[in-house]
Amino acid sequence: MITIIQILQVLIDAVTLIVIVQVILSLLVSFNVINTYNEVVRSIYTGLNHGTEPLYRPFRRILPDFGSIDLAPFAVLLTLRILSIILNNLAAHILSGTPL
């Protein structure tokens, strides 16, 4: 059971990293620090957008529209952190042998 929790923790960490990279890349593109005329940048940018969009979509339906400010990545990161805390507490209870 602990191994499954550790695998889930690694997956949560990977998704967190992907979301952070997507947000940073999106900011760099929107402020014209880098442009999407470069084929490599464009492929990475579209790949990250296609990969994170299914995560953002449920939060975008719930969150109010703030115009150009997108709070969905923040909500996803917050949710991932909450899941990580829950998994850590579950692992601690399993290792200590105390009931939930």
N, C-alpha and C positions, 0 to 999 in steps of 0.2 A: 504494500500500500504506500509506503514511503517513497518507493521508486516512482510510482505513478505521480505522486505529488511533486517530486523533483523534476520529472519530465514536464509537467504542467507549468512549473515555475520557469523552466528554460523557455518554453513556448511563450509565456507571458513576457519574459524579458526580450525575446526576439521581436514580438509584435510591438512592444514599447519602443524599441530601437527603430523599427521601421516607421512608426508614426512620427517620431522625433525627426528622423532624416527627411521624411516627406514634408513636414512643416517647414523645416529650415530651407529645403530646396524650393518650396513654393514661395517663401518669402524672398529668396534670392532671385527667382524668376520675376516676381511681381515688382521688385525694385530695380530691375534691369541690371543687376550685378552680373548675372549670367543670362544668356539668351538661349532660346530653344532652336536657333538656327543650326547649332551643332547637333549632328545626328546622335551622338552618344548621350548628350545631355537630354535631348528630346526623348530618347527611348527610356532612359532612367526615370525621367519625370512622368511620362505617361504610364510606365509600368508601376511606379509607386502610387500614382493616382488611381489606377485600376485596382490595385491591391488593397488600398485603404478605403475606397469608396463604400464597399459593403459594410465596413465597420462604422463609418460615419452616418450612413443613411438613416438608421433608426433614431439616432440622436438628433439629426436635422429635422426629423418629423416632430420631435417633442420640443426642442428648444425654440424660443422665439427668434424671429428674423431680426438681426442687428445690422442689416445692410451688408457692407463688405467685410464685417468681422465674422469669422466662422469659429464658433465655440465647440464644434463637434470634436476636433482633435483633443481639446482639453477634457471634454467629457469622457472620451475613450480612455485617455491616460488615467483619469481619476478612477474609472471603473476597473481598469487593469490593476491599479494599485490596491483597490479594495479587495479584488479577487486574490491578489498576492497575500494580503494580510490574512484573509480567511484561510487560505491554504497553509500559511505558516502556523496559524493557531491550531488547525486540524492536525498538522504534523506534530506539533508539540504535545497535543493531547494523546495522540497515538503512541508517541515515544514514552510519555510519562505513565501511560496506562490509566489515566483518570478518565471518568466518563464525561461525555460532552454535556 
